[in-house]
Amino acid sequence: MMKFLHSDALLDLLVKKKVITGEQRTFISLEKGKQRQKLLKQQGGNDPLDRNYPDLIDIIVSFNLQKAGSGEIVVDEETIMRTVAREFKLPFKKLDPLELDMNVVTKTIPKNFAISHLLLPFNVVDGMLEMAVYHPDSQTVLSDIEQANQVKTRPYLATKSEIKRILAEFFGFQTSISAAEDQFGSSQGGSSVDIGNLERYVKISSKGITSSDQHIKNAVNHIFNYALDQRASDIHIEPKRETCVVRFRIDGALHTIYKLPKVVHSAIVSRIKFLSRLDIAEKRRPQDGRIKVGISGGKDIEIRVSTVPVSFGEKAVLRILDPDVIFQSIDHLGFSKRDYAVFKSFMYAPHGIMLVTGPTGSGKSTTLYSALKTIATPEINLVTVEDPVEMVYEEFNQIAVQPLIDVTFSTILRNILRQDPDVIMIGEIRDYDTAAHAVQAAMTGHLVFSTLHTNDAVSSIVRLRDLGLEPFLISSTLLGAMAQRLVKKICTTCAEDFEIEEETLYKMGFPVTGKGTMTLKRGTGCRECRGTGYKGRCGIFEIFPLSIQMKAMIADGKSTEEMRQVAIREGMTTLREDAWKKVRAGITTYEEAIRVTAE
């Protein structure tokens, strides 16, 4: 029961505001009465409505009731608190950890005071301290804070679960960092389970962090957990002159998360280097390693680590490889019906070479891994040659390129046919030797997947020709090629329709008449998408199979543009056209389509 609002008054308010129905109110009252009687027996007749009694809001949420007249919308804690906030004429605050300043949260009021009163200071604007509170009648407590800190406060109502979670995370992390400043480097040890040459397995806990003698270990674990919670694809740990900056890349954009004391930077990087089997003493040369992280729920995450010396120390970049992202169903990659059929024909071909092209970060690895996982069966020997191995997967036989000991793409491929492979995946075709070995494997009845760095699909043919391959070898072994990019998806939470002049779109090169207006979608920006209007990404594709006419054009040495026009006539959808289809479907915006497909 909430101190500021009697339980019956709260239920009446929720009925009045059409959050719950009268029947649901009766049901909640009956269940609340049963819990009261149960607690009376347990507590020997003491009043159960004391501070240990569960909040009525928690009881309501536990029933998963459908909101009155809303169909399938469930009454959750946020819905109830927004209703209470409107009743008390207080602004509601949806707390976003990425927007909070750790120093404001942890150094304004004592930890125990904040937890006991459910208070979260989150910002200072023009000398005004903005506070997230759970109880609307917290004015007395806020007055005490104003006197102690000599600052005015402005309360915002927030949910109890968010306040408690952020207090636990921020105070726990701050405790570890503060202690590490005093006990620098004391936590370099730690136990882990070695499960192979490529990985070091580390179990991290998602529970609240407590102060211990392994403060750096706790801090690094927190950074890992936090990055996973925020759907980050990369973690950047950067040394500056006075601070250590931690940034996350989320949906392609970098966000500054923490600014830590410079004194803990070296210890954090050393901890990461230890976990990834790097030489801790070597600080002058770039190094690459990997960590396999076990998180709650039995799920494992791969983290690829790269360190490089910069002006103020060593910078570490950690690429997070989530198997749920890397290994996707082919149906969910974003293929059109025609492109899906062509790609499947490549996947199940008896032999030949299939190429995926695009710049770094365009999703090539996800496409290839998803395809390989789809065709991997006990009857197939699937071998990959990668630099480095992106994601360790037991169904594949994965070989890591190691140039320092002359284990390169070409030297591995020279001997790989002795391993009796059915399917071979080559991380990248970079030179003539690698290309020649790929052709040899395809000609001897093997299915070969690989990547190239070209701007479009048809250019891959010219690229192979430039590497030195004979045109007849290309035409006899190449199944086809695919170019791809990643576009940001419109946030479904804040998506809205808007009108745009077709003339504007026509001038940008989109296939429209140029007359009248058109209705498209865009994101207005919300807490879910961090005000960007985008959440998540999907692929756009340009894919073509090698037809008889195309093979003849390769033999005749035709130009890229001539072959491109033939591929389009034979049904190839260009990147721009595929992006436009996703704009029309409300998946992405025309600005994203222009940005990603600009030539």
C-alpha positions as CSV (number, residue, x, y, z in Angstrom):
1,M,0.0,0.0,0.0
2,M,1.3,3.4,-0.9
3,K,1.8,5.8,2.0
4,F,0.6,8.8,-0.1
5,L,-2.7,7.3,-1.3
6,H,-5.0,4.9,0.6
7,S,-5.5,1.6,-1.3
8,D,-9.2,2.2,-1.9
9,A,-8.5,5.7,-3.1
10,L,-5.9,4.4,-5.5
11,L,-8.3,1.8,-6.9
12,D,-11.0,4.5,-7.3
13,L,-8.6,6.7,-9.2
14,L,-7.6,3.9,-11.6
15,V,-11.3,3.2,-12.3
16,K,-12.0,6.9,-12.7
17,K,-9.2,7.2,-15.2
18,K,-10.3,4.0,-17.0
19,V,-7.1,2.2,-16.3
20,I,-9.0,-0.7,-14.7
21,T,-12.7,-1.7,-14.8
22,G,-15.1,-1.9,-11.8
23,E,-15.0,-5.7,-12.0
24,Q,-11.2,-5.6,-11.9
25,R,-11.4,-3.3,-8.9
26,T,-13.6,-5.8,-7.1
27,F,-11.2,-8.7,-7.9
28,I,-8.2,-6.7,-6.7
29,S,-10.0,-5.8,-3.4
30,L,-10.8,-9.5,-2.8
31,E,-7.3,-10.6,-3.5
32,K,-5.9,-7.8,-1.3
33,G,-8.1,-8.9,1.5
34,K,-7.0,-12.5,1.2
35,Q,-3.3,-11.4,1.4
36,R,-4.1,-9.2,4.5
37,Q,-5.7,-12.2,6.3
38,K,-2.8,-14.4,5.4
39,L,-0.3,-11.8,6.7
40,L,-2.4,-11.4,9.9
41,K,-2.0,-15.1,10.7
42,Q,1.7,-15.0,9.9
43,Q,2.4,-11.9,12.0
44,G,0.3,-13.0,15.0
45,G,-2.4,-10.4,14.7
46,N,-0.1,-7.4,13.9
47,D,-1.3,-4.9,11.4
48,P,0.0,-6.1,8.0
49,L,-0.2,-2.7,6.4
50,D,3.2,-1.7,7.7
51,R,6.3,-0.9,5.7
52,N,6.9,-4.6,5.0
53,Y,3.6,-5.1,3.3
54,P,3.8,-5.3,-0.5
55,D,2.8,-2.1,-2.4
56,L,-0.7,-2.3,-3.8
57,I,0.8,-1.3,-7.2
58,D,3.0,-4.5,-7.1
59,I,-0.1,-6.6,-6.4
60,I,-2.0,-5.0,-9.3
61,V,0.9,-5.5,-11.7
62,S,1.3,-9.1,-10.6
63,F,-2.2,-9.9,-12.0
64,N,-1.3,-8.9,-15.6
65,L,-4.7,-7.3,-16.0
66,Q,-5.7,-5.9,-19.4
67,K,-6.2,-2.1,-19.4
68,A,-9.9,-1.1,-19.6
69,G,-11.1,-1.0,-23.2
70,S,-7.7,-1.4,-24.7
71,G,-7.7,-5.0,-26.0
72,E,-4.4,-6.6,-25.1
73,I,-2.5,-3.7,-23.3
74,V,-1.5,-4.9,-19.9
75,V,-1.7,-2.6,-16.8
76,D,1.9,-2.2,-15.8
77,E,3.7,-0.1,-13.2
78,E,4.4,2.7,-15.6
79,T,0.8,3.0,-16.6
80,I,-0.3,3.3,-12.9
81,M,2.5,5.8,-12.0
82,R,1.6,8.0,-15.0
83,T,-2.0,8.1,-13.8
84,V,-0.9,9.0,-10.3
85,A,1.4,11.7,-11.7
86,R,-1.4,13.3,-13.6
87,E,-3.6,13.2,-10.5
88,F,-1.0,14.9,-8.4
89,K,0.0,17.3,-11.2
90,L,3.6,16.1,-11.2
91,P,5.7,15.4,-14.4
92,F,6.4,11.7,-15.0
93,K,10.1,10.7,-15.7
94,K,11.0,7.7,-17.8
95,L,14.5,7.1,-16.6
96,D,17.2,6.4,-19.2
97,P,20.5,5.2,-17.7
98,L,22.4,6.6,-20.7
99,E,21.2,10.1,-20.0
100,L,22.2,10.1,-16.3
101,D,25.3,11.6,-14.8
102,M,26.9,9.1,-12.4
103,N,28.3,11.9,-10.2
104,V,24.9,13.6,-9.8
105,V,23.2,10.2,-8.9
106,T,25.9,9.0,-6.5
107,K,27.3,12.2,-4.9
108,T,24.3,14.3,-4.2
109,I,22.7,12.4,-1.4
110,P,23.9,9.4,0.7
111,K,23.2,5.9,-0.7
112,N,21.2,4.6,2.3
113,F,19.0,7.8,2.3
114,A,18.3,7.5,-1.4
115,I,17.4,3.8,-1.2
116,S,15.2,4.1,1.9
117,H,13.2,7.1,0.5
118,L,13.3,5.9,-3.1
119,L,14.9,9.1,-4.4
120,L,17.1,9.5,-7.5
121,P,18.8,12.8,-8.3
122,F,19.4,12.7,-12.0
123,N,20.2,16.2,-13.3
124,V,21.1,19.8,-12.4
125,V,19.5,22.5,-14.6
126,D,20.1,26.2,-13.9
127,G,20.9,25.4,-10.3
128,M,17.8,23.3,-9.9
129,L,18.3,19.7,-8.8
130,E,15.9,17.4,-10.6
131,M,14.8,14.4,-8.5
132,A,12.9,11.2,-9.5
133,V,10.7,10.2,-6.6
134,Y,8.3,7.4,-6.0
135,H,6.0,9.0,-3.4
136,P,4.2,12.2,-4.5
137,D,4.2,13.5,-1.0
138,S,8.0,13.6,-0.7
139,Q,8.1,17.4,0.0
140,T,9.4,17.0,3.5
141,V,12.3,14.9,2.4
142,L,13.0,17.2,-0.5
143,S,13.1,20.2,1.9
144,D,15.7,18.4,3.9
145,I,17.8,17.8,0.8
146,E,17.4,21.5,-0.2
147,Q,18.7,22.6,3.2
148,A,21.6,20.1,3.2
149,N,22.8,20.9,-0.3
150,Q,21.7,24.5,-0.6
151,V,19.9,23.9,-3.8
152,K,16.3,24.0,-5.0
153,T,14.7,20.7,-6.1
154,R,12.2,19.8,-8.8
155,P,10.4,16.4,-8.3
156,Y,9.4,14.0,-11.0
157,L,7.4,10.8,-10.4
158,A,9.1,7.6,-11.6
159,T,8.5,3.9,-11.1
160,K,9.9,2.1,-8.1
161,S,11.6,-0.6,-10.2
162,E,13.6,1.8,-12.3
163,I,14.7,3.9,-9.3
164,K,15.8,0.8,-7.4
165,R,17.6,-0.7,-10.4
166,I,19.5,2.5,-11.3
167,L,20.5,3.2,-7.7
168,A,21.9,-0.3,-7.3
169,E,23.8,-0.2,-10.6
170,F,25.2,3.3,-10.2
171,F,26.2,3.1,-6.5
172,G,27.7,-0.3,-7.1
173,F,29.8,0.9,-10.1
174,Q,30.8,4.1,-8.3
175,T,31.9,2.0,-5.2
176,S,34.1,-0.2,-7.4
177,I,35.6,2.8,-9.3
178,S,36.3,4.8,-6.1
179,A,37.8,1.8,-4.3
180,A,40.0,1.0,-7.4
181,E,41.5,4.5,-7.2
182,D,42.9,3.6,-3.8
183,Q,43.6,-0.1,-4.5
184,F,44.8,0.3,-8.0
185,G,45.7,-2.9,-9.7
186,S,44.9,-5.2,-6.8
187,S,42.3,-7.2,-8.6
188,Q,44.3,-8.5,-11.6
189,G,43.9,-12.1,-10.7
190,G,40.6,-13.9,-10.7
191,S,39.5,-17.3,-11.8
192,S,38.2,-18.3,-15.2
193,V,37.6,-21.4,-17.1
194,D,39.8,-22.0,-20.1
195,I,37.7,-23.7,-22.8
196,G,40.0,-23.6,-25.8
197,N,42.8,-21.8,-27.6
198,L,40.5,-19.1,-29.0
199,E,38.5,-18.3,-25.9
200,R,38.7,-17.6,-22.3
201,Y,35.3,-18.2,-20.6
202,V,34.2,-15.7,-18.0
203,K,31.1,-16.0,-15.9
204,I,29.6,-12.6,-15.0
205,S,26.8,-11.9,-12.6
206,S,23.9,-9.6,-13.4
207,K,23.2,-9.1,-9.7
208,G,23.9,-5.8,-7.9
209,I,27.6,-5.1,-7.6
210,T,29.0,-5.0,-4.1
211,S,32.2,-3.6,-2.7
212,S,35.1,-6.2,-2.6
213,D,38.8,-6.4,-3.0
214,Q,38.3,-7.0,-6.7
215,H,36.9,-3.6,-7.7
216,I,38.3,-3.5,-11.2
217,K,36.8,-6.9,-11.9
218,N,33.4,-5.7,-10.7
219,A,33.7,-2.6,-12.8
220,V,34.5,-4.5,-16.0
221,N,31.7,-6.9,-15.3
222,H,29.3,-4.0,-14.9
223,I,30.4,-2.5,-18.2
224,F,29.8,-5.8,-19.9
225,N,26.4,-6.2,-18.4
226,Y,25.4,-2.6,-19.1
227,A,26.5,-2.9,-22.7
228,L,24.4,-6.0,-23.2
229,D,21.4,-4.4,-21.5
230,Q,21.7,-1.4,-23.9
231,R,22.0,-3.5,-27.1
232,A,25.5,-2.1,-27.8
233,S,27.5,-3.6,-30.6
234,D,30.8,-2.1,-29.5
235,I,32.4,-0.8,-26.3
236,H,35.1,1.9,-26.6
237,I,37.4,2.5,-23.6
238,E,39.4,5.7,-24.5
239,P,42.2,7.4,-22.5
240,K,42.1,11.2,-22.4
241,R,44.4,13.6,-20.7
242,E,42.4,13.7,-17.5
243,T,39.8,11.0,-17.8
244,C,38.9,7.6,-19.2
245,V,35.9,7.8,-21.4
246,V,33.6,4.7,-22.0
247,R,31.4,4.9,-25.0
248,F,28.8,2.4,-26.5
249,R,27.9,2.1,-30.1
250,I,24.1,1.5,-30.3
251,D,22.4,1.1,-33.7
252,G,25.4,2.5,-35.4
253,A,25.8,5.7,-33.2
254,L,28.3,6.2,-30.4
255,H,27.0,7.3,-26.9
256,T,29.2,8.5,-24.1
257,I,28.4,6.4,-21.0
258,Y,30.9,7.2,-18.3
259,K,33.8,9.6,-17.7
260,L,36.0,7.8,-15.2
261,P,39.1,8.9,-13.2
262,K,42.2,8.5,-15.4
263,V,43.9,6.5,-12.7
264,V,41.6,3.5,-13.3
265,H,42.0,3.4,-17.1
266,S,45.2,1.3,-17.1
267,A,43.7,-1.2,-14.6
268,I,40.5,-1.6,-16.6
269,V,42.4,-2.2,-19.9
270,S,44.8,-4.6,-18.2
271,R,41.8,-6.6,-16.8
272,I,40.3,-6.8,-20.3
273,K,43.7,-7.8,-21.8
274,F,44.0,-10.6,-19.1
275,L,40.6,-11.9,-19.9
276,S,41.3,-12.0,-23.7
277,R,44.7,-13.7,-23.4
278,L,46.7,-10.6,-24.5
279,D,50.2,-9.6,-23.2
280,I,49.5,-7.2,-20.3
281,A,53.0,-5.9,-20.4
282,E,53.0,-5.0,-24.1
283,K,51.6,-1.5,-24.4
284,R,53.4,-0.3,-27.5
285,R,51.9,-2.6,-30.2
286,P,48.3,-3.3,-31.3
287,Q,46.9,-6.6,-30.0
288,D,43.8,-8.7,-30.8
289,G,42.0,-11.2,-28.6
290,R,38.6,-12.5,-27.6
291,I,36.5,-13.3,-24.6
292,K,33.6,-15.6,-24.2
293,V,31.2,-14.3,-21.6
294,G,28.6,-16.3,-19.8
295,I,25.6,-14.3,-18.7
296,S,22.5,-15.1,-16.7
297,G,20.1,-17.5,-18.4
298,G,22.8,-19.7,-19.7
299,K,23.5,-17.6,-22.8
300,D,27.1,-17.0,-24.0
301,I,28.3,-13.9,-25.7
302,E,31.5,-13.5,-27.8
303,I,33.5,-10.3,-27.3
304,R,36.3,-9.5,-29.8
305,V,39.0,-7.3,-28.2
306,S,41.4,-4.9,-30.0
307,T,43.9,-2.7,-28.2
308,V,46.0,0.0,-29.8
309,P,48.3,2.7,-28.4
310,V,47.0,6.3,-28.7
311,S,48.1,9.7,-27.4
312,F,47.2,9.3,-23.8
313,G,47.5,5.5,-23.3
314,E,46.0,2.3,-24.7
315,K,42.5,2.4,-26.3
316,A,40.5,-0.8,-26.2
317,V,37.6,-1.5,-28.5
318,L,35.4,-4.5,-27.7
319,R,33.1,-5.8,-30.5
320,I,30.1,-7.7,-28.9
321,L,29.0,-10.7,-31.0
322,D,25.6,-11.8,-29.8
323,P,24.7,-15.2,-31.3
324,D,21.0,-14.0,-31.5
325,V,22.2,-11.3,-33.8
326,I,24.9,-13.2,-35.7
327,F,22.8,-16.3,-36.3
328,Q,19.5,-15.3,-37.6
329,S,16.8,-17.0,-39.6
330,I,17.3,-16.3,-43.3
331,D,13.6,-15.3,-43.3
332,H,14.3,-12.4,-40.9
333,L,17.3,-10.8,-42.7
334,G,15.0,-8.6,-44.9
335,F,15.1,-10.3,-48.3
336,S,12.4,-9.6,-50.8
337,K,10.6,-12.6,-52.2
338,R,12.7,-12.7,-55.4
339,D,16.0,-12.1,-53.5
340,Y,15.2,-14.8,-51.0
341,A,14.6,-17.3,-53.7
342,V,17.9,-16.4,-55.4
343,F,19.9,-16.5,-52.1
344,K,18.5,-19.9,-51.2
345,S,19.5,-21.2,-54.7
346,F,23.1,-20.2,-53.8
347,M,22.9,-21.8,-50.4
348,Y,21.8,-25.2,-51.7
349,A,23.9,-25.3,-54.9
350,P,26.1,-28.4,-55.3
351,H,29.2,-26.3,-56.1
352,G,30.4,-22.9,-57.0
353,I,31.4,-19.5,-55.5
354,M,28.9,-17.1,-53.9
355,L,30.2,-13.6,-53.0
356,V,28.8,-11.1,-50.4
357,T,30.1,-7.6,-50.9
358,G,29.9,-4.4,-48.9
359,P,32.0,-2.1,-46.7
360,T,32.9,-2.9,-43.1
361,G,29.9,-3.0,-40.8
362,S,27.4,-3.7,-43.5
363,G,26.3,-7.0,-42.0
364,K,28.2,-9.4,-44.3
365,S,29.2,-11.7,-41.4
366,T,25.6,-12.0,-40.1
367,T,24.4,-13.0,-43.6
368,L,27.1,-15.6,-44.1
369,Y,26.9,-17.1,-40.6
370,S,23.1,-17.2,-40.8
371,A,23.3,-19.0,-44.2
372,L,26.0,-21.5,-42.9
373,K,24.0,-22.3,-39.8
374,T,20.9,-23.0,-42.0
375,I,22.8,-25.5,-44.2
376,A,25.0,-27.0,-41.5
377,T,23.9,-30.6,-40.8
378,P,25.7,-33.7,-39.5
379,E,26.1,-34.9,-43.1
380,I,28.1,-31.9,-44.2
381,N,31.7,-31.0,-43.3
382,L,31.7,-27.2,-43.1
383,V,35.1,-25.4,-42.9
384,T,35.6,-21.7,-42.4
385,V,38.9,-19.7,-42.8
386,E,38.6,-16.4,-41.0
387,D,40.6,-13.4,-39.9
388,P,39.8,-13.4,-37.1
389,V,37.1,-16.0,-36.2
390,E,34.0,-13.8,-35.7
391,M,31.9,-16.2,-33.6
392,V,33.0,-19.7,-32.4
393,Y,30.3,-22.2,-33.3
394,E,30.8,-25.9,-32.7
395,E,28.9,-27.0,-35.9
396,F,31.6,-25.4,-38.0
397,N,35.3,-26.3,-38.3
398,Q,36.8,-22.8,-37.9
399,I,40.4,-22.0,-38.8
400,A,41.9,-18.7,-37.7
401,V,44.4,-16.9,-39.9
402,Q,47.7,-16.2,-38.1
403,P,50.0,-14.2,-40.4
404,L,52.9,-14.2,-37.8
405,I,53.4,-18.0,-38.3
406,D,52.5,-17.9,-42.0
407,V,49.0,-19.2,-41.6
408,T,47.3,-17.1,-44.2
409,F,44.2,-17.5,-46.4
410,S,46.2,-18.8,-49.3
411,T,48.4,-21.2,-47.2
412,I,45.4,-22.7,-45.5
413,L,43.4,-23.0,-48.7
414,R,46.4,-24.8,-50.3
415,N,45.8,-27.7,-47.9
416,I,42.2,-27.4,-47.0
417,L,40.9,-29.8,-49.7
418,R,42.7,-32.6,-47.8
419,Q,40.2,-32.0,-45.0
420,D,37.4,-33.4,-47.2
421,P,35.2,-30.3,-47.0
422,D,31.7,-30.0,-48.5
423,V,31.3,-26.3,-47.8
424,I,34.1,-23.7,-47.4
425,M,33.7,-20.2,-46.1
426,I,36.6,-17.8,-46.8
427,G,36.5,-14.7,-44.6
428,E,37.7,-12.4,-47.4
429,I,39.3,-12.8,-50.9
430,R,42.1,-10.2,-50.8
431,D,44.7,-11.4,-53.3
432,Y,45.2,-13.6,-56.4
433,D,46.4,-16.7,-54.4
434,T,43.2,-16.7,-52.3
435,A,41.0,-16.2,-55.3
436,A,42.8,-18.9,-57.3
437,H,42.4,-21.4,-54.5
438,A,38.7,-20.5,-54.1
439,V,38.2,-21.2,-57.8
440,Q,40.1,-24.5,-57.6
441,A,37.8,-25.6,-54.7
442,A,34.7,-24.6,-56.6
443,M,35.9,-26.5,-59.7
444,T,36.5,-29.7,-57.7
445,G,32.9,-29.8,-56.6
446,H,32.8,-27.6,-53.4
447,L,30.5,-24.9,-52.4
448,V,32.5,-21.7,-51.5
449,F,31.2,-18.6,-49.6
450,S,33.3,-15.5,-49.4
451,T,33.3,-11.7,-49.1
452,L,34.8,-8.9,-51.2
453,H,35.0,-5.1,-50.5
454,T,33.2,-3.6,-53.5
455,N,30.4,-1.0,-53.7
456,D,27.9,-3.1,-55.6
457,A,27.2,-6.7,-56.6
458,V,28.2,-6.5,-60.2
459,S,31.6,-4.8,-59.4
460,S,32.6,-8.1,-57.7
461,I,33.2,-9.6,-61.2
462,V,35.6,-6.7,-62.2
463,R,37.3,-7.0,-58.8
464,L,38.0,-10.7,-59.4
465,R,39.3,-9.8,-62.9
466,D,41.6,-7.2,-61.4
467,L,43.0,-9.7,-58.9
468,G,44.2,-11.7,-61.9
469,L,41.6,-14.4,-62.5
470,E,40.9,-15.5,-66.0
471,P,37.4,-14.5,-67.3
472,F,36.6,-18.2,-68.1
473,L,37.4,-19.3,-64.6
474,I,35.1,-16.6,-63.2
475,S,32.2,-17.5,-65.5
476,S,32.5,-21.2,-64.9
477,T,32.7,-21.1,-61.0
478,L,30.8,-17.9,-59.9
479,L,27.2,-18.6,-58.8
480,G,26.4,-15.0,-58.3
481,A,27.0,-12.0,-56.0
482,M,25.2,-9.9,-53.4
483,A,25.8,-6.4,-52.2
484,Q,24.3,-5.3,-48.9
485,R,24.0,-2.4,-46.4
486,L,22.4,-1.8,-43.1
487,V,19.7,0.8,-42.6
488,K,18.3,2.0,-39.3
489,K,14.7,0.9,-38.6
490,I,12.0,3.4,-37.6
491,C,11.2,3.1,-33.8
492,T,7.8,1.5,-33.6
493,T,7.1,3.2,-30.3
494,C,7.2,6.8,-31.7
495,A,6.5,6.2,-35.4
496,E,4.1,8.6,-37.1
497,D,2.8,9.3,-40.6
498,F,3.7,12.5,-42.4
499,E,3.1,13.9,-45.9
500,I,6.0,14.7,-48.3
501,E,6.0,16.2,-51.8
502,E,6.7,13.6,-54.5
503,E,8.7,16.2,-56.3
504,T,11.2,16.2,-53.4
505,L,11.6,12.4,-53.6
506,Y,11.8,12.5,-57.4
507,K,14.8,14.9,-57.2
508,M,16.5,12.5,-54.8
509,G,16.3,9.7,-57.4
510,F,13.4,7.7,-56.0
511,P,11.0,6.0,-58.5
512,V,8.0,8.3,-58.0
513,T,5.9,10.4,-60.5
514,G,7.0,13.7,-59.0
515,K,3.4,14.9,-58.7
516,G,1.2,15.3,-55.6
517,T,2.1,14.1,-52.1
518,M,2.9,10.8,-50.5
519,T,2.5,9.4,-46.9
520,L,5.6,8.0,-45.3
521,K,6.6,7.1,-41.8
522,R,9.3,8.6,-39.4
523,G,10.2,8.4,-35.7
524,T,9.5,11.5,-33.6
525,G,12.0,10.4,-30.9
526,C,11.3,8.8,-27.6
527,R,12.9,7.2,-24.6
528,E,12.9,3.8,-26.3
529,C,15.0,5.1,-29.2
530,R,17.0,7.7,-27.2
531,G,15.4,10.5,-29.1
532,T,16.8,9.3,-32.5
533,G,13.6,8.0,-34.0
534,Y,15.4,4.8,-34.9
535,K,15.7,1.5,-33.1
536,G,17.4,-1.6,-34.6
537,R,18.7,-2.1,-38.1
538,C,17.8,-4.3,-41.1
539,G,19.5,-5.2,-44.4
540,I,19.0,-3.9,-47.9
541,F,20.2,-6.1,-50.7
542,E,21.3,-6.2,-54.4
543,I,21.6,-9.8,-55.6
544,F,22.0,-11.4,-59.0
545,P,22.7,-15.0,-60.2
546,L,25.2,-15.5,-63.1
547,S,23.0,-16.1,-66.2
548,I,24.1,-17.4,-69.5
549,Q,24.1,-13.9,-71.0
550,M,26.2,-12.6,-68.0
551,K,28.7,-15.4,-68.4
552,A,29.1,-14.4,-72.1
553,M,29.6,-10.7,-71.1
554,I,32.3,-11.7,-68.6
555,A,34.1,-13.7,-71.3
556,D,33.9,-10.7,-73.7
557,G,35.3,-8.4,-71.0
558,K,32.3,-6.1,-70.9
559,S,32.2,-3.1,-68.5
560,T,30.6,-3.0,-65.1
561,E,27.9,-0.7,-66.2
562,E,26.9,-2.9,-69.2
563,M,26.7,-6.0,-67.0
564,R,24.8,-4.0,-64.4
565,Q,22.1,-3.0,-66.9
566,V,21.7,-6.7,-68.0
567,A,21.4,-7.8,-64.4
568,I,18.7,-5.2,-63.8
569,R,16.8,-6.4,-66.9
570,E,17.1,-9.9,-65.6
571,G,15.4,-8.9,-62.3
572,M,18.1,-7.6,-60.0
573,T,16.8,-5.0,-57.5
574,T,19.4,-2.3,-56.8
575,L,20.3,-1.2,-53.3
576,R,18.5,2.1,-53.8
577,E,15.3,0.3,-55.1
578,D,15.4,-2.2,-52.2
579,A,15.8,0.7,-49.7
580,W,12.9,2.5,-51.3
581,K,10.7,-0.6,-50.9
582,K,11.5,-0.6,-47.1
583,V,10.7,3.2,-47.0
584,R,7.3,2.5,-48.6
585,A,6.7,-0.3,-46.1
586,G,7.4,2.0,-43.2
587,I,10.5,0.1,-42.1
588,T,13.0,3.0,-42.6
589,T,13.1,6.6,-43.6
590,Y,13.9,8.2,-47.0
591,E,16.8,10.0,-45.3
592,E,18.3,6.6,-44.3
593,A,17.8,5.3,-47.8
594,I,19.7,8.3,-49.2
595,R,22.5,8.1,-46.6
596,V,23.2,4.4,-47.1
597,T,22.9,4.2,-50.9
598,A,24.5,7.5,-51.9
599,E,27.1,7.0,-54.6
